[in-house]
Amino acid sequence: MSKNQGAKKHAVETPARKVAARLPPLGVTTTGGIGALVAMALGTGLFTLGAYGGLKADPLPMPLTAALALSGGLLAVLAWYALRRVRLAWAFATSLSGTAALAFLFSAPRIRDALGVELGVALLPSMLGAAACIMLALAAPDVK
């Protein structure tokens, strides 16, 4: 009988618990999948707005540019991981979408005046954020 045949394995070699198989991604036609896609679109739009606002001839203030680009990029990435059923990303994307909805709701009159558009157009980012937040929140049982 060999020396190593009956020996115990080191603690690092054996997992503490059995690793469960990862669930498949959320379906694109489910409530959570649509919410994640809307959040990705909102995040991409915010990132683009931040990048454009910083590079134009009369740039936006630097803190606003950085906040738009950072939160937009983060929202797009987190929504992608929420679509892949990562619970931490789902929770953060849900809260970031809700925060964006409230921020754009209360800043809609200022956006309307700055861009010279109708109030309904200025409220679109707020509506997208609220829709993404609600749909992602409804996906709570699906994300484990």
C-alpha positions as CSV (number, residue, x, y, z in Angstrom):
1,M,0.0,0.0,0.0
2,S,1.3,3.4,-1.0
3,K,2.0,6.1,1.6
4,N,-0.3,8.7,0.0
5,Q,-3.2,6.4,-0.8
6,G,-4.9,6.6,2.6
7,A,-3.8,10.1,3.5
8,K,-6.2,13.0,4.1
9,K,-6.3,15.7,1.5
10,H,-5.3,19.2,2.5
11,A,-8.1,21.7,3.3
12,V,-7.3,23.8,0.3
13,E,-7.8,20.9,-2.1
14,T,-11.3,20.1,-0.9
15,P,-14.1,22.6,-1.2
16,A,-16.0,23.6,1.9
17,R,-19.3,23.0,0.2
18,K,-20.5,21.5,-3.0
19,V,-20.6,24.2,-5.7
20,A,-24.0,24.4,-7.4
21,A,-24.2,24.6,-11.2
22,R,-24.8,28.2,-12.4
23,L,-28.3,28.9,-13.7
24,P,-28.7,29.9,-17.4
25,P,-29.0,33.6,-18.1
26,L,-32.3,35.4,-17.8
27,G,-34.4,35.1,-20.9
28,V,-34.5,38.3,-23.0
29,T,-38.3,38.1,-23.1
30,T,-38.7,37.8,-19.3
31,T,-39.4,40.9,-17.1
32,G,-35.9,40.8,-15.7
33,G,-34.4,40.4,-19.1
34,I,-36.2,43.4,-20.6
35,G,-35.3,45.4,-17.5
36,A,-31.7,44.5,-17.9
37,L,-31.7,45.5,-21.6
38,V,-33.4,48.8,-20.8
39,A,-30.8,49.4,-18.0
40,M,-28.0,48.6,-20.5
41,A,-29.5,51.1,-23.0
42,L,-29.8,53.8,-20.3
43,G,-26.2,53.2,-19.1
44,T,-24.9,53.4,-22.6
45,G,-26.8,56.6,-23.2
46,L,-25.5,58.1,-20.0
47,F,-21.9,57.1,-20.8
48,T,-22.2,58.6,-24.3
49,L,-23.7,61.8,-22.9
50,G,-20.9,62.1,-20.4
51,A,-18.2,61.5,-23.1
52,Y,-19.8,63.9,-25.5
53,G,-20.3,66.5,-22.8
54,G,-16.6,66.4,-21.9
55,L,-15.3,66.5,-25.5
56,K,-17.5,69.3,-27.1
57,A,-16.2,72.8,-27.6
58,D,-18.1,74.2,-24.6
59,P,-17.8,71.3,-22.2
60,L,-20.1,70.4,-19.3
61,P,-18.7,70.8,-15.8
62,M,-16.0,68.2,-15.1
63,P,-17.9,66.6,-12.0
64,L,-21.0,66.2,-14.1
65,T,-19.1,64.7,-17.0
66,A,-17.3,62.2,-14.7
67,A,-20.5,61.3,-12.9
68,L,-22.4,60.7,-16.1
69,A,-19.6,58.6,-17.7
70,L,-18.9,56.6,-14.5
71,S,-22.4,55.9,-13.6
72,G,-23.4,55.1,-17.2
73,G,-20.6,52.7,-17.8
74,L,-21.2,51.1,-14.4
75,L,-24.9,50.7,-15.1
76,A,-24.3,49.1,-18.5
77,V,-21.9,46.6,-17.0
78,L,-24.0,45.8,-14.0
79,A,-27.1,45.3,-16.1
80,W,-25.1,42.8,-18.3
81,Y,-24.2,40.8,-15.2
82,A,-27.7,41.0,-13.9
83,L,-28.8,39.4,-17.2
84,R,-26.2,36.7,-16.3
85,R,-28.0,36.2,-12.9
86,V,-25.3,37.7,-10.7
87,R,-27.3,38.8,-7.6
88,L,-24.9,41.6,-6.4
89,A,-25.0,43.2,-9.9
90,W,-28.7,42.9,-10.1
91,A,-29.2,44.7,-6.7
92,F,-26.8,47.4,-7.6
93,A,-28.2,47.9,-11.1
94,T,-31.7,48.1,-9.7
95,S,-30.7,50.8,-7.2
96,L,-28.7,52.7,-9.7
97,S,-31.6,52.7,-12.2
98,G,-34.0,54.0,-9.5
99,T,-31.5,56.7,-8.5
100,A,-31.1,57.8,-12.1
101,A,-34.9,57.9,-12.4
102,L,-35.3,60.2,-9.4
103,A,-32.3,62.4,-10.4
104,F,-33.6,62.9,-13.9
105,L,-37.2,63.4,-12.7
106,F,-36.2,66.4,-10.6
107,S,-33.8,67.8,-13.1
108,A,-36.2,67.5,-16.1
109,P,-37.1,71.3,-16.1
110,R,-33.5,72.2,-16.1
111,I,-32.7,69.8,-18.9
112,R,-35.7,71.2,-20.8
113,D,-34.4,74.8,-20.5
114,A,-30.8,73.8,-21.3
115,L,-31.6,71.8,-24.4
116,G,-34.7,73.7,-25.6
117,V,-36.9,70.6,-25.9
118,E,-40.4,69.8,-24.6
119,L,-40.8,68.5,-21.0
120,G,-41.8,65.1,-22.2
121,V,-38.5,64.6,-24.1
122,A,-36.6,65.8,-21.0
123,L,-38.5,63.2,-18.9
124,L,-37.4,60.3,-21.1
125,P,-34.3,59.3,-19.1
126,S,-36.4,59.4,-15.9
127,M,-39.0,57.1,-17.5
128,L,-36.3,54.7,-18.8
129,G,-34.7,54.6,-15.3
130,A,-38.0,54.0,-13.6
131,A,-39.0,51.2,-16.1
132,A,-35.6,49.5,-15.7
133,C,-35.8,49.7,-11.9
134,I,-39.3,48.3,-11.7
135,M,-38.7,45.5,-14.2
136,L,-35.4,44.5,-12.5
137,A,-37.1,44.6,-9.1
138,L,-39.8,42.2,-10.4
139,A,-37.1,39.8,-11.4
140,A,-36.0,39.3,-7.8
141,P,-37.2,35.6,-7.6
142,D,-35.5,34.8,-10.9
143,V,-32.0,36.0,-9.7
144,K,-30.5,33.7,-7.2
